[in-house]
Amino acid sequence: MAQLTTLTNLKSYLKISDTTDDTLLQSLIDALSNAIEQYLRRYVINTTIVNEIYDCSNVIENLQLNSYPIVSITAMTQNNDSIDLDLIDIDNIAGIIKRNDGCSFYGEISIVYKSGLAQNTESVPQDIQLALWQWIESVYRKQEGNTKSENLGDYSISYFENNDPMPASAKALLDTYKKVII
């Protein structure tokens, strides 16, 4: 699972110096980083996609990959025959590939490639990190009001309920990265 920020950076943003809530904050980083990637419909940190299959029943000139931007293509086959990657032109940003040898794509295409917006956690765009920090802050600051307690004799249990959606300010920051599906 990709972590879109570090605990140290988050705590700096929240102005927290003690370690009391580190486990909670790390859990929020993990959960909301995943939620952001789902919202964006793309990988933020470079991820290798193995054997993504495309069924090209009809002959096509351009192939739009599911995940982009494309960082690199490692292997590609057409009907189980390897395609020389030197014969492929890549529009990395749009995630579109085409052959440069005059041939087209047809049949079953399998691709192994790497896609993402950032090489690692440290290189995640600042506005994506800020959106994550804002969302975590929204959840973290409201936890006291959302903690439920139950008692049964001498035993008690407390748990945190959060039904808060992503803050509008975070959503606005992320919308420029959101993959559009037509």
Secondary structure, DSSP 8 states (H G I E B T S, - for coil): ---SS-HHHHHHHHT--SSTTHHHHHHHHHHHHHHHHHHHTS-SB-EEEEEEEEEEEEEESEEE-SS-SEEEEEEEEETTEE--GGGEEEETTTTEEEESSS--EEEEEEEEEEE-SBSSGGGS-HHHHHHHHHHHHHHHHHTTTTEEEEEETTEEEEEE-------HHHHHHHGGG-----
